[in-house]
Amino acid sequence: MGFAGRHAPAALRLTMALAALVCTAASADILRVGPNEAFTRIADAAKAAKDGDIVEILPGEYRGDVATWRQKKLLIRGIGERPVLIADGKIAQGKAIWVIANGDFVIDNIEFRGARAADHNGAGIRFERGRLEVRNSAFIDNQTGILTANFNDAELIIRDSLFAQAPQQMQSLPHLLYVGRIARLEVSGSRFHQGYRGHLLKSRARVSDIRYNLLYDGPLGEASYELDLPNGGLAYVVGNIIGQSAATQNPTVVAYGAEGDAWPESALYLAHNTLLSDRHTGTLFLRAWADRLPPQTEIRGINNLSVGLGTLTLINGGDYRGNVPLPPGGLQDPDTLDFRPRGASVLRHFTKPAGEASGVSLQPGAEFALPIGTRPLTPPADWLPGALQLGH
């Protein structure tokens, strides 16, 4: 048999695969939802969409228009001014405004408001399984902004989004973002504020990569922990501004391992964060429950700023380098969201090389930029401790 004969089956298979991809792309449809479109209700588009389609939602308010999405691959995006989905007393499957069943989804430029459920845990989005990427979206006044199930192969990525205004309920803790025991969580360029009793961000994921966010409860907030990693896991917390209000329900800002380990590997890498508290009594900027985590769990704190009456290291074991405590008033003006430290020229002398952990860089590559998002960061000759480098 000649060369062509020996390789004909593989070549044929490749040709067929490419042809299938072309056919799939060609058969993908754009479904538009709006007052004068083929679909006036999102729920109808959710039933009609096929795998690989694009669903576009025009600006406006969509009240009580809840949906379950069962496709295996889908892009859903708001067009122009962000469309607002208001629960208005309705809930899909008793869970959320939108339920993502099991697929590879991208959701872009959508706002979710007012989710309420009988179990007091109504979510803007309930993410069951698969991979979900949320971009440029907002979650306001929901009992939970996004809530996931506990499938250990699921992945959730959140970019440049807003989570705010937890309802003042007593029956269940309203977390702005609550991530269960999934494989991976990534959050960047996002803002969390005005919690109530629950946490701003709670993640039980095996890997939590939290970078360049503003988790600052603000003067109207009454959240408990600002960042809660209750089951440990591998956590990279880099370049965030994390702060609690004077009315906080808990003296701890970042909590790690409070409910015991759920994963074979746990480590916390806390680098270049600005941690602040408006409490008038002692604050624990970090509390780690070493006795509830796997033996030899690594905790590393590098080049963090802690601002207010409190401590970063007092009750925590670990490796701490380049961290700087500042008294109340050590930042320019947190009330107007100016978190730049005073005395920057002096602070530069205290930082140490951030390095990497498990092959992942702990040096910031960006920083949070108001109102939402990030801006790229060119490494300065001398780093400042904390999350912000530009403008000095």
N, C-alpha and C positions, 0 to 999 in steps of 0.2 A: 504493500500500500504506500502511495506517495505521501509527501508532506501535506498536500491539500486534503487528501482523503482522511489522514489521521486526525486532522484538526477541524474538519467540517462540522461535526456535532457541536463543538464549543463555539465556533463562529456563528452557527445557526442560532444557538441559544442566546448569544449576545445580541444578534440582530432582532430576535423576537422580543427580548427584554427592552431594547431601545424603542422598538415599534410600540410596545405596550405603554412606555412612558409618554411617547408622543401622543398616542390616542387618549391617554388619561388627561394630559394637559389640554388637548383640544376639546375634550368633552366637559371640562370644568366650566361651570356657569357662575355668573355674578347675579345674586339675588338681591334686589333693592327693597328696603322697607321704608315707607313714608306715606304721608297722607294721599298722594296722587300716584303712588307706585303700584306695581303688580301685587305687592304684599303691603297691607296696611297694619298688620299685626306681626310682631316678632315671633310669636308662638307659631304662626302659620309658616313662616320662613324656616323655623327650626324643624318642622315636620317635613318640609319639601326639600331641604338642602341634601345634596349627595356628598360623599367623601371627596375632598379636594376642591369643593366649591368655595366661593367668597360671598359672604353676606355683608352687605353695606347698609348701614342704618343712618337715615337722614336726621338732621337736627330736629329737636322738639322734645316734648314730654310724652313718655309712654307709660300710662298708668295701669297697674294691674296686669300688665302684659308679661307674664312669667313664662318660663320655658325650660324644658329638659332637652339637652343636646346629646344625641346618641351617635353622631358621626365618628369615624375613626381619624379624620383629618379635616380641619376647617380653619379658615381665617374669618374672623368677625371684626368689623371695624366701623367706627363712627366716621361720618363724612362731614368735614367742616366743623362748625361749632358742636361741641360734645353733646350727643343725645343723652337725655336723662331718663333713667328707668326708675319709676317710683312704685314701690310695692303696692301701696294703696289697699292694704289688707289682704292681698293675695300672696300665695307662696307655692312654689312648685314642689311636689312630693312632700310637703310639710317641712321643707329644708331651706329653700333659697329663692331669690329672684331668678337666678339661672343655676341649673344643675348640669355640670359637665360629667357625663357618665364614664367614658373610658376612651380617650383618644388623644391625638396630638393637636392641640388647639392654640391659636394665637388670638387674643382679645385686645383690641387697640382702640383707645379714645372713646370709652363708654363710662357713664356715671351711674352708680347704683345707690339708691336711697330708700331708707325706711323699712328694711326687711324685719319682719316680726314672725315668730313661729310659736306654736303651742308649747314647745319645750324651752322657750325663751332663748333660743340659740339660732334664730333666723339669720341667714347670711346673704350678702350681696351675691356671692358665688359660692356654691358648694362644689368643690373639686373632689371627685371620687377616685379616679385612677387615670394613668397615662402621663402625658406631659402637657403642662399648661404654662404659657407665657402671657403675662398681662403687662401691657404698655400704656402709658399716658392715660390712665384711667383714675377714677375717683370712687371712694366708698365712704358715704356720709350717713350717719344716723342709722346704722345697722346694728343689730344685736351682736353680730360678728361680721367684719368686713369680708374676708375670705376665710372659709373653714374647709379643711381637707379631711379625708378619711385616713385610714392607717395602712395603706398598701406600701410595702417596703420597696417597690420598684417605681413609685411615682416621683415625678419631678415638678417643682413649681418655681418659675422665674418671674420676678416682679421688677419692672423698670419704670422709673420716673412717674410714680403714682402717688395718690393722696389717700390717707386713711384718717378719718376724723370724726369727732362728735359722737362718742359712745352714748347710748341712751342711759338715763339715770334709772336703771331698774335694780331691784333688790333680789329677784328670784334666782338669777344666774349671773355669773360674771361676764360682762360684755367685753371681749377682747377685740381690738381693732383688726388684728391678724392672728389666726390660730392655726398652726401647722402641726398635723399629727405625725405619726411615725412613718415618714416617707423617706425615700432615698436621699433627696437633695432639695434644699431651698437656697435660692439666690435672691437677694434684695439689694437694689442699688438706686441711687438718685431719688429716693422716695421720702415723703414726709408723713409723720405720725404725730397727732396732737389731740388734746382734749379727750382723754380717756376717763373712765369712771369705774373704780373698784377693780376692774380687770386690768390686764396688761396691754401695753401698746403693741408689743410684738412677742408672741409666744411660739416657740418652735421645738418640736420633739424630733426633728429630722436627724437622720444619720450624719449628714453634712449640712451645716448652716453657714453660708457665706454672706455676711452682712457688711456691705461696703458703701461708704459715701452717702449716708442717709441722715436725715434730721428727725430724731426721735425725741422731741422736746414737747413735754405735755402742755406747757404754757400756763399762764395765770388762771385760766378757767378749767384746767384739768385736775382730775382727782384719781389718776391711775394708781395702781399698785406698782409692780415692777415695770420699768420702761422696756427692758429686754429680758425675757425669761427663757432659759434653755434648761428645762426641768429634768431632762433625761441625759444630760451631757451631750455625747456625740462629738464629732470633729467640728469645731466652730472657729471660723475666721471672722473676727470683728475688727474691721480696719477702716479708719478714716471717717468715723461717724461722730455726730454731735448728739449726745444722749443726756437728757436732763429731766429732772423731776420738779414738780411745783411745790409750793409751800403747803398745799392741801393734800399732798400725796397720802395714799393709804398705807405706805410701807417705806421704811427708811433705806431699803436696798434699791439701787439703780439697775445694776446688771446682776442677774441671779443665774447660777450654773450648778446643776445637779441636785436641786432641791428635792426631787421626787425619785431619785435613784436611777441607776444606769439602765439603759435598754439596748445598748450597742456594745459590741466587743471592743471597740476602740473609742476612746474619748480623749480630747485635748482641747484646750481653749487658748487661742492666740488673740490677744487684745493689744492692738498696735495703733498708735497715732489717733486716738479718740479724744474728744473733748467731753469730759464728764462733769456735769454740774448739778447742783442742788440748791433750791431756794428754802429748804427746811431750816428752821432756827435751832434745831438740835442735831445731834450727831447723825451723819449719813454713812452708809456703807456703799461706796461707789462700786465695789464688787464684793459679792459673797459667793464662795464656792464651798459646796458640801463634800469635802474630800472623802469622808467616811461612807458616803453613799455612791461613790464613783469607783470604777475599776482601780486596782492598785497601780501605783506609778502613773496616774493620769497627769499629763504635763499641763501646767498653767504658766503662760508666759505673758508678761505685761511690759510693753516697750513704748516709750515716748508718748505716754498719755498725759493729758492735763486733767487734774481733778480740781474743781473750783467750788468752794463753799466749805461749810463746817462738816468735815468728815474725813474718812480714810479710804485708801485704795488697797493697802496691803496688810493692815494690822492683823486680821484674823485669817488671812489666806496664805497658804504655802505657795511656792512657785519661784520663778525666775523673773525678777523685776529690774529693768534698766532704763534709765533716761526719763523716768516719770517725774512730773513736777506738780506739787500741790500749790494752788493759789487761794488766797482768802476770798471771801465774798467781795464783789466789786473788781475781781481780777480780769474780767472781760469788758470789752468796750461798752456794749449796751444790749444785753440779752432781751430786754423788753421790746426792742425794735429788731430783734433777730440778728444783731451784730455780735457774733461770737468770737471775734478776734481778740487775742490776749493783749493785755497791756504789757509794756516792757519787752517787746519782741526781741530787741537786740541783745538783751541779757539772756533770755530763755534759750537762744540758739546754742549757747555753750553747754547745755545740759544733755542734749540728745545723743543717742548712740546709734550705730548702724542697725537698721531694723531686721535685715537678713531675710531668711525664708524659713518655712516649716513644711516638712513633707513635700518639698519641691514647689511650694506655693509662696510667692513673694508677700512679705508683710509690709513692704514699702508702698505707700499710696501711689496710685497712678492717676488719680483724679480727686476732686473734692466736691462736696455738695454745693449746688448753686441755686439760690432762690429764684423764682418761687418753688420750682420743682426741677430736678435733673442734676446733671454733673457738668463740670468743666474739666478738660484735661490738665494734667499737672506735669510740668517739666521739672525733674529733680533739681532743687536749689543746691547751691554750693554748701549751705549750712541749713539743716532742717530745723524747723520749729517743732516743739512737742505739740500734740493735739492734732485736730483734723484740718485746720486751715493753714495754708502756706501763702496764697496769693494776696496781693494788696499790702504787703509789708516791705 
